Amino acid sequence: MKGETGSKKVYQSFGGHGMDVSINRADDLDKVTLNHVGAKESPSVLDLGCGAGGQSLRLALGGATVTALDKFDFRELIAAEMKLQKISEEKLKFIHGDISSLENLLQGEQYSDVSMQRTLHYLPYTDALKLLKYLHSVVTDKMFVSVTGLSSQVAFDYPALSLPIENRFSVLHPVQAEIFGIHEPVCLYYEVEFVSLLEESGWKVEKVWVSAFGNIKAVCHH
Ligand SMILES: C[S@@+](CC[C@H](N)C(=O)[O-])C[C@H]1O[C@@H](n2cnc3c(N)ncnc32)[C@H](O)[C@@H]1O
């Protein structure tokens, strides 16, 4: 676990998977998700790569039934926060598991929406495509998703830059890995490649934009 001090907040990277932003704040895409979900009767939302549960907790407080999943074991941390915020176990369930095995972990349930921020680039492209296709089959309404883009400082001297997207999967340059707390291999995207991935998996891209940091964010629907 690595800590990094911003202006006031401490950002941590758990298990070498980059800074957990959602525990500290809701970004623009998180807010769009909360507005969309908050307007529904009985939303059921997947939060994949939920980290320490920042967005999962906000979604549950906003009225959603949330299934939060991460391969780092956040069980105790999230349970403690649920207790503090008086969120019941019926409203928020944490699954400790890998998104590559999502189909086995979810046991055929359906969800209204899915949020997956700063996580998909930890899968090789073909695994990401398979996951997104599966999500299209079990999520009935929208997907809110982001990945790290090649315009980000994260990608400076990225060893796999010149590889075709299907083979582009490597650790970062050691200096960037240290700065951003990303020590696992990643597939970093150009915007056009990310849009193509989303469309190929069956999702319709409603809106896509690149943040100042260089994350590519998208809102998708069926
Ligand atoms: C940068 S953090 C993002 C946390 C939060 N979603 C946010 O936006 O701040 C990436 C998270 O994805 C999780 N993750 C990475 N690869 C994963 C995988 N294959 N299956 C499940 N979780 C994964 C990491 O453990 C980490 O908590």
The ligand as an SDF file (V2000), in Angstrom:
LIG
                    3D

 27 29  0  0  0  0  0  0  0  0999 V2000
   -7.2130    2.6760   -9.1910 C   0  0  0  0  0  0  0  0  0  0  0  0
   -8.2010    1.6530   -8.1730 S   0  0  0  0  0  0  0  0  0  0  0  0
   -9.8060    2.3730   -8.5080 C   0  0  0  0  0  0  0  0  0  0  0  0
  -10.7300    2.3200   -7.3260 C   0  0  0  0  0  0  0  0  0  0  0  0
  -12.0090    3.1140   -7.5490 C   0  0  0  0  0  0  0  0  0  0  0  0
  -12.8660    2.4490   -8.5280 N   0  0  0  0  0  0  0  0  0  0  0  0
  -11.6850    4.5280   -8.0140 C   0  0  0  0  0  0  0  0  0  0  0  0
  -12.0900    4.9000   -9.1240 O   0  0  0  0  0  0  0  0  0  0  0  0
  -11.0420    5.2520   -7.2720 O   0  0  0  0  0  0  0  0  0  0  0  0
   -8.3020    0.1640   -9.1550 C   0  0  0  0  0  0  0  0  0  0  0  0
   -8.9970   -0.9510   -8.4150 C   0  0  0  0  0  0  0  0  0  0  0  0
   -9.2370   -2.0230   -9.3080 O   0  0  0  0  0  0  0  0  0  0  0  0
   -8.9810   -3.2320   -8.6290 C   0  0  0  0  0  0  0  0  0  0  0  0
   -8.6770   -4.2600   -9.6330 N   0  0  0  0  0  0  0  0  0  0  0  0
   -7.6640   -4.2610  -10.5300 C   0  0  0  0  0  0  0  0  0  0  0  0
   -7.7060   -5.3680  -11.2830 N   0  0  0  0  0  0  0  0  0  0  0  0
   -8.7800   -6.0750  -10.8560 C   0  0  0  0  0  0  0  0  0  0  0  0
   -9.3480   -7.3180  -11.2340 C   0  0  0  0  0  0  0  0  0  0  0  0
   -8.7960   -8.0610  -12.2120 N   0  0  0  0  0  0  0  0  0  0  0  0
  -10.4480   -7.7600  -10.5940 N   0  0  0  0  0  0  0  0  0  0  0  0
  -10.9970   -7.0190   -9.5900 C   0  0  0  0  0  0  0  0  0  0  0  0
  -10.5030   -5.8360   -9.1860 N   0  0  0  0  0  0  0  0  0  0  0  0
   -9.4010   -5.3730   -9.8040 C   0  0  0  0  0  0  0  0  0  0  0  0
   -7.8260   -2.9180   -7.7170 C   0  0  0  0  0  0  0  0  0  0  0  0
   -7.6950   -3.8280   -6.6530 O   0  0  0  0  0  0  0  0  0  0  0  0
   -8.1720   -1.5040   -7.2590 C   0  0  0  0  0  0  0  0  0  0  0  0
   -8.9200   -1.5050   -6.0790 O   0  0  0  0  0  0  0  0  0  0  0  0
  1  2  1  0
  2  3  1  0
  2 10  1  0
  3  4  1  0
  4  5  1  0
  5  6  1  0
  5  7  1  0
  7  8  2  0
  7  9  1  0
 10 11  1  0
 11 12  1  0
 11 26  1  0
 12 13  1  0
 13 14  1  0
 13 24  1  0
 14 15  1  0
 14 23  1  0
 15 16  2  0
 16 17  1  0
 17 18  1  0
 17 23  2  0
 18 19  1  0
 18 20  2  0
 20 21  1  0
 21 22  2  0
 22 23  1  0
 24 25  1  0
 24 26  1  0
 26 27  1  0
M  CHG  2   2   1   9  -1
M  END
$$$$
